[in-house]
Amino acid sequence: MESSAELHTTEALVAEMKELRFRLQEAEQAIEAIRSGNVDALILPADGQPLVYTLEGAETPYRSFVEHMLEGAVAMSLDGTILYCNRRFAEIVGVPMQKLVGKPFPDLAENPEIAAALLNEAQWGSSRGELMLSKPGNCWVHTFAALQRILDGNTELCMVVTEITDIVAARLLVSELEVRVDERTAALVAKNQELEGFTYSVSHDMRTPLRAIVGNANIVLKEEGDRISESGKDQLRRLAKAAIKMAQLVDDLLQYARLGVQELKLQPTNLGDLARQVAAELNADRGGCNLNITLNEDQAVNCDSRILGMALNSLFENACKYIRPGQSPEVELGSEERSGEKVYFVRDHGIGFDMAYVHKLFVPFERLHRDSEYPGTGIGLANVRRAIERHRGRVWAEGEVGVGATFYFVLPGS
């Protein structure tokens, strides 16, 4: 029989074996957690105080991102013990990273009570506020801290810290950029006004000599026609025709310049009435145009009737000009819904155009047809675009050769 002493020794050995197996199991679990990257730090007791060890080998994909942040980043326990911080936070407080780990965060604040209040508030979700953090040399750093409770993993609180001086610097940079933008915008507006004024002045001054050329050519033809050869008469007619075209171009340029400088006077306008008025004036001026206009409905728009009338006039003139032989000019004015906004359109049934050249339509002096076929100055559709853009709208076109063209425009204020 075993003595009582031997029995006690056996039981002690069995208990010790169980304890060793338990510790071995814990160690294996910790090693596996370290290998898998699920652990950032270990907290071990030492002389009654927690000692925190960061794990260099437990890098996870987010660690690289956090390390390169321009703001300070801190991971803490609920009581404010720092478990991890990035280099930027260490720079802000002027303390090496390894010395910050395990340190209570409130100890870094000028007013620990404020830091503790932020920690308590963050336990219910999140908190934020300004803090004065200490820095070696009896210095204090003015910061803004944002804390967030984390319910996943070992870390319970995360914090992002930004120096107020960085925020002020960013705001000053934004303000400086805004000033530069305003200055350049003002300079651009001044240049545009100067260019438009120059165009207006030159165009206006050219009208008188052009009229004189046409008038004198006609006088010579009338009074001296019997003594001039047919070749000479033809040259005079060509001269008068060229001067007339030049005068038309000058008038179009004047209109283009006016559209850029005229003050916009918006008021509710019946688009149908405006279209009928423009068509009536066009028929009276052109004599044989006889434009037929179809209105889908009378619609109220918020516009400057003078400027929008110029745009409609140019579109109606094109409908009269670009028609197939034997065809009567006609246009349809209506609207439709596209992507939640009202889009107006002017549709004709003339010769149309190839969509491969649609990008040239609204560019000054760009023409899709020879002047011998369809005379013009190439300014009309440029005026249309400027008129619509003055209303902060946009205009575009769709067409098919031999079928017709449709010009769409949007007026945001309507």
Secondary structure as GFF3:
##gff-version 3
##sequence-region A 1 414
A	DSSP	alpha_helix	4	36	.	.	.	ID=ss1
A	DSSP	beta_strand	41	46	.	.	.	ID=ss2
A	DSSP	beta_strand	49	54	.	.	.	ID=ss3
A	DSSP	alpha_helix	61	67	.	.	.	ID=ss4
A	DSSP	beta_strand	72	76	.	.	.	ID=ss5
A	DSSP	beta_strand	82	85	.	.	.	ID=ss6
A	DSSP	alpha_helix	87	93	.	.	.	ID=ss7
A	DSSP	alpha_helix	97	100	.	.	.	ID=ss8
A	DSSP	three_ten_helix	105	108	.	.	.	ID=ss9
A	DSSP	alpha_helix	112	122	.	.	.	ID=ss10
A	DSSP	beta_strand	126	135	.	.	.	ID=ss11
A	DSSP	beta_strand	139	149	.	.	.	ID=ss12
A	DSSP	beta_strand	157	163	.	.	.	ID=ss13
A	DSSP	alpha_helix	164	223	.	.	.	ID=ss14
A	DSSP	three_ten_helix	225	227	.	.	.	ID=ss15
A	DSSP	alpha_helix	230	261	.	.	.	ID=ss16
A	DSSP	beta_strand	267	270	.	.	.	ID=ss17
A	DSSP	alpha_helix	271	286	.	.	.	ID=ss18
A	DSSP	beta_strand	292	295	.	.	.	ID=ss19
A	DSSP	beta_strand	300	303	.	.	.	ID=ss20
A	DSSP	alpha_helix	305	321	.	.	.	ID=ss21
A	DSSP	beta_strand	330	338	.	.	.	ID=ss22
A	DSSP	beta_strand	341	348	.	.	.	ID=ss23
A	DSSP	three_ten_helix	355	360	.	.	.	ID=ss24
A	DSSP	alpha_helix	380	390	.	.	.	ID=ss25
A	DSSP	beta_strand	394	400	.	.	.	ID=ss26
A	DSSP	beta_strand	404	410	.	.	.	ID=ss27
###
